[in-house]
């Protein structure tokens, strides 16, 4: 008996890869359902500051239904976005192309002529996302340029390429205009006011989030988005182990404690786009319970963090505010492998200040903790200033350091001694470096010259754990299931009409924000999906 379907494709996740997939599949005539665990947000619903934890943090078990998620593992702390539009709602809004050399590293090297193929897909992604050069440079950007001059790298300073709608020349920000990107097919837009609030959700309708381009157009063409919906199972239909007859997708409400509103959908195909962590965790569980037993044993291998470190410089309260500008600001290159970009929060969003401390040297472990304690004792007034969260956003220029070095860890599901009731996603392998000497020296030298205090995350000092907003890899592209989870066209080994299109497909540390590359690779993957037969 021929199965009936609710959709041709179900896309799990609505971030960069998921929204691209939904849009391109609807363009090709397919019916599409998008399952998104997070909420749908409007500009007026965003929290005014991150002290409003219930509307900022995503912890549904605690009735916190925000869009910002933090997960602590043994080797890394991962921050990510949960919302309709995925990480685009809370990311810093910078979109950079990585250096060509990243295509020569990791499992994807040699699978395709990436340097020839990818430019066209980057160009498409940039057009769809409305990438343009940032026109608003705030005080933090100008101070980064001064620090670069002291370091001898001022020639690498560049304004950020961002997905932001700016006012026309001669106009002030904050005005509304008809759709400027898609010939009237898109929504009305507001112009940027440079408040620095991109990571808190844009309250001015100026940030080109996915719900204003890819996902908006997909919905306009008939895609159905199911917000606050968690996928808990994916099984091939009719006992066909390769999914050739399609799949049944089991869902439940992600924000309810008791009334889970469970539902089963049927689709011809599935696109996993739940972020690198989300897709890995779901695929591990599906393989473990026997729903998708053919998933490669390479799942969870070579997970990368962009070799990141988040440091900063905090200035006196009487100084100029560091908040105005774009959340993802100007950047420089300290050397060919080390990229540093300014990050900022809007005034009043000081909660991250609770996690910051004075930057100190020393080797990882007890040595660094002792050096840090001695630093606090020698400079008690500085310590008090840095550990006072109030005023943090106004007084601090954060510096996001990213490198292209090949550092990685592995992830798998395991039962932990402190939680015997089930398995959890854990990290394994050697520690990811938290101490990037050249970046720390840059921050300390700049802080001394400009009258500030160099800072870092407490987790990096106390636990030798880096913080990353760019968890990548774990579902590598490869030429066989022995070496990866999917092929060069994002098709999952062992299954038909099943693809992966999110950060888990990235096979190298890019050294820049990966959002543009995820978008471009998803465009590449969708270009290989044929039009729906008449």
Secondary structure, 3 states (H helix, E strand, C coil): CCCCCCEEEEEECCCHHHHHHHHHHHHCCCCEEEECCCECCCHHHCCCCCCCHHHHEEEHHHCEECCEEEEECCCEEEEEECECCHHHHCCCCECCCCCHHHHHCCCCCCCCCHHHHHHHHHHHHHHHHCEEECCCCCHHHHHHHHHHHHHCCHHHCECCEEEECCCCCCCCCCCEECCCCCCCCCCCEECCCCECCHHHCCCCCCECCHHHCHHHHHHHCCCEEECCEEEEEEEEHHHCCCCCCCEEEEEEECCCCCCCCCEEEEEEEEEECCHHHHHHHHHHHHHHCCCCCCCCCCCCEEEECCCCEEEEEECCCCCCCCCCECCEEEEEEEECCEEEEEECCCCCCCHHHHHEEECCCCCCCHHHHHHHHHHHHHCHHHHHHHHCCCCHHHHEEEEEEEECCCCCEEEEEEEECCEEEEEEEEEECCCCCCCCHHHHHHHHHHHHHHCCEEEEEHHHHHCCCEEECCCEEECCECCCCCCCCECCCCEECCCCCEEECCHHHCCCCCCCCCHHHHHHHHHHHHHCCCCCCC
